[in-house]
C-alpha cells in the first residue's frame, strides 16, 4: 500500500510541475472541449462504473480505478 501511495505522489508532483509550465490561456481556450470530455466521462460511469458500498463512482482503466467526479470538480 505504501508503494502505491508513493507512486501516485510522484505522479502528482510530476503532473503539477508539467501543468505549471503550461500557459493558462491554452487551458481556457479548450474549456468547451474539456467540459464535454468531463460530461462523457461522467456518463461512462453510469455504463461502465463499478458499484462499491452501494454507489457507482469508479471506472477501472489501465489497471487503476479512477473517480471521474474528481475531474469534474
C-alpha positions as CSV (number, residue, x, y, z in Angstrom):
1,X,0.0,0.0,0.0
2,X,2.8,2.4,0.8
3,X,4.5,1.8,-2.6
4,X,1.2,2.6,-4.4
5,X,0.8,5.9,-2.4
6,X,4.4,6.9,-3.2
7,X,3.9,6.1,-6.9
8,X,0.8,8.4,-7.0
9,X,2.6,11.1,-5.0
10,X,5.4,11.2,-7.5
11,X,3.0,11.1,-10.4
12,X,1.1,14.0,-8.8
13,X,4.2,16.1,-8.4
14,X,5.3,15.4,-11.9
15,X,1.9,16.5,-13.3
16,X,1.9,19.5,-11.1
17,X,5.3,20.6,-12.4
18,X,4.2,19.9,-16.1
19,X,0.9,21.8,-15.8
20,X,2.6,24.7,-14.0
21,X,4.6,25.3,-17.2
22,X,1.5,25.4,-19.4
23,X,0.1,28.9,-20.2
24,X,-3.3,29.0,-18.7
25,X,-4.8,30.7,-21.8
26,X,-4.3,27.4,-23.6
27,X,-6.5,25.7,-21.0
28,X,-9.1,28.4,-21.1
29,X,-9.3,28.1,-24.9
30,X,-10.1,24.4,-24.6
31,X,-12.7,24.9,-21.9
32,X,-15.6,23.6,-24.0
33,X,-13.7,20.5,-25.1
34,X,-12.7,19.8,-21.5
35,X,-16.3,20.3,-20.4
36,X,-17.6,17.8,-23.0
37,X,-14.9,15.2,-22.0
38,X,-15.9,15.5,-18.4
39,X,-19.5,15.0,-19.2
40,X,-18.7,12.0,-21.4
41,X,-16.6,10.5,-18.6
42,X,-19.4,11.0,-16.1
43,X,-21.8,9.3,-18.4
44,X,-19.3,6.5,-18.8
45,X,-19.5,5.9,-15.1
46,X,-23.2,5.1,-15.5
47,X,-22.4,2.5,-18.1
48,X,-19.0,1.1,-17.1
49,X,-18.7,2.1,-13.5
50,X,-18.3,-0.4,-10.7
51,X,-20.5,-0.3,-7.6
52,X,-18.8,-0.1,-4.2
53,X,-20.6,0.4,-1.0
54,X,-23.9,1.0,-2.8
55,X,-22.6,3.8,-5.1
56,X,-21.4,3.7,-8.7
57,X,-18.5,6.2,-8.9
58,X,-15.3,4.4,-10.1
59,X,-14.1,3.4,-13.6
60,X,-11.4,0.7,-14.0
61,X,-8.9,2.0,-16.6
62,X,-5.4,0.8,-17.4
63,X,-5.2,-1.3,-14.3
64,X,-6.2,1.5,-12.0
65,X,-9.5,2.8,-10.6
66,X,-10.4,6.4,-11.3
67,X,-13.0,8.5,-9.6
68,X,-14.3,10.6,-12.5
69,X,-16.2,13.1,-10.4
70,X,-12.8,14.4,-9.3
71,X,-12.1,15.5,-12.8
72,X,-15.3,17.4,-13.0
73,X,-14.9,19.4,-9.8
